[in-house]
Amino acid sequence: MDLNQAIIEIQKHIAVLNDDYTAMSNQLAVLGNDVDWLKRFFFMIAVAVIGGLVASIWNLILHKKNGKK
C-alpha cells in the first residue's frame, strides 16, 4: 500500500468518525432536553411539597395562638 492510498483510507475513517460524532451530539441534545423536563417536573413537586409544609406549620401556629388544640 502506498502513501496516497493510506491517506485516502485515513480520510474515509475520519469521515465515518465525524458522522458518528454528529449523530452522537444530536442524541445527547435530545437527552439533555429530556433531563431538563424531568428537572422541571421534580422542581414543581418540591415547590408544592414545601408550600404544603409551610401552610401546615402556619395553620398549627394560628391554632395554638387562638387557643385551639
C-alpha positions as YAML, in Angstrom:
chain: A
units: angstrom
residues:
- id: 1
  name: MET
  ca: [0.00, 0.00, 0.00]
- id: 2
  name: ASP
  ca: [1.49, 3.30, -0.98]
- id: 3
  name: LEU
  ca: [1.29, 6.54, 0.96]
- id: 4
  name: ASN
  ca: [-1.53, 8.09, -1.11]
- id: 5
  name: GLN
  ca: [-3.73, 5.02, -0.64]
- id: 6
  name: ALA
  ca: [-3.05, 5.11, 3.10]
- id: 7
  name: ILE
  ca: [-4.05, 8.79, 3.26]
- id: 8
  name: ILE
  ca: [-7.27, 8.08, 1.36]
- id: 9
  name: GLU
  ca: [-8.13, 5.26, 3.79]
- id: 10
  name: ILE
  ca: [-7.46, 7.53, 6.76]
- id: 11
  name: GLN
  ca: [-9.69, 10.24, 5.27]
- id: 12
  name: LYS
  ca: [-12.50, 7.70, 4.88]
- id: 13
  name: HIS
  ca: [-12.16, 6.70, 8.52]
- id: 14
  name: ILE
  ca: [-12.18, 10.35, 9.60]
- id: 15
  name: ALA
  ca: [-15.39, 10.93, 7.63]
- id: 16
  name: VAL
  ca: [-17.03, 7.97, 9.40]
- id: 17
  name: LEU
  ca: [-15.88, 9.26, 12.79]
- id: 18
  name: ASN
  ca: [-17.26, 12.73, 12.02]
- id: 19
  name: ASP
  ca: [-20.64, 11.23, 11.05]
- id: 20
  name: ASP
  ca: [-20.73, 9.17, 14.24]
- id: 21
  name: TYR
  ca: [-19.80, 12.21, 16.31]
- id: 22
  name: THR
  ca: [-22.58, 14.28, 14.72]
- id: 23
  name: ALA
  ca: [-25.15, 11.57, 15.42]
- id: 24
  name: MET
  ca: [-23.95, 11.24, 19.00]
- id: 25
  name: SER
  ca: [-24.12, 15.02, 19.52]
- id: 26
  name: ASN
  ca: [-27.72, 15.06, 18.29]
- id: 27
  name: GLN
  ca: [-28.67, 12.21, 20.63]
- id: 28
  name: LEU
  ca: [-27.06, 13.97, 23.58]
- id: 29
  name: ALA
  ca: [-29.00, 17.15, 22.77]
- id: 30
  name: VAL
  ca: [-32.27, 15.19, 22.84]
- id: 31
  name: LEU
  ca: [-31.25, 13.54, 26.11]
- id: 32
  name: GLY
  ca: [-30.42, 16.95, 27.57]
- id: 33
  name: ASN
  ca: [-33.93, 18.18, 26.76]
- id: 34
  name: ASP
  ca: [-35.44, 15.10, 28.40]
- id: 35
  name: VAL
  ca: [-33.41, 15.70, 31.55]
- id: 36
  name: ASP
  ca: [-34.43, 19.37, 31.63]
- id: 37
  name: TRP
  ca: [-38.10, 18.37, 31.56]
- id: 38
  name: LEU
  ca: [-37.50, 15.89, 34.37]
- id: 39
  name: LYS
  ca: [-35.72, 18.50, 36.49]
- id: 40
  name: ARG
  ca: [-38.60, 20.96, 36.00]
- id: 41
  name: PHE
  ca: [-41.11, 18.27, 37.00]
- id: 42
  name: PHE
  ca: [-39.28, 17.46, 40.25]
- id: 43
  name: PHE
  ca: [-38.84, 21.17, 40.97]
- id: 44
  name: MET
  ca: [-42.61, 21.70, 40.68]
- id: 45
  name: ILE
  ca: [-43.24, 18.75, 43.00]
- id: 46
  name: ALA
  ca: [-40.70, 20.10, 45.52]
- id: 47
  name: VAL
  ca: [-42.27, 23.58, 45.46]
- id: 48
  name: ALA
  ca: [-45.72, 22.09, 46.07]
- id: 49
  name: VAL
  ca: [-44.46, 19.98, 48.98]
- id: 50
  name: ILE
  ca: [-42.66, 22.92, 50.58]
- id: 51
  name: GLY
  ca: [-45.76, 25.10, 50.10]
- id: 52
  name: GLY
  ca: [-47.91, 22.47, 51.82]
- id: 53
  name: LEU
  ca: [-45.42, 22.21, 54.67]
- id: 54
  name: VAL
  ca: [-45.37, 25.98, 55.18]
- id: 55
  name: ALA
  ca: [-49.18, 26.11, 55.11]
- id: 56
  name: SER
  ca: [-49.40, 23.30, 57.71]
- id: 57
  name: ILE
  ca: [-46.94, 24.99, 60.05]
- id: 58
  name: TRP
  ca: [-48.75, 28.30, 59.63]
- id: 59
  name: ASN
  ca: [-52.05, 26.56, 60.45]
- id: 60
  name: LEU
  ca: [-50.54, 24.99, 63.60]
- id: 61
  name: ILE
  ca: [-49.20, 28.35, 64.74]
- id: 62
  name: LEU
  ca: [-52.61, 30.01, 64.26]
- id: 63
  name: HIS
  ca: [-54.44, 27.23, 66.12]
- id: 64
  name: LYS
  ca: [-52.00, 27.39, 69.03]
- id: 65
  name: LYS
  ca: [-52.22, 31.20, 69.13]
- id: 66
  name: ASN
  ca: [-56.05, 31.12, 69.22]
- id: 67
  name: GLY
  ca: [-56.07, 28.51, 71.99]
- id: 68
  name: LYS
  ca: [-57.40, 25.63, 69.87]
- id: 69
  name: LYS
  ca: [-55.94, 22.17, 70.14]
...
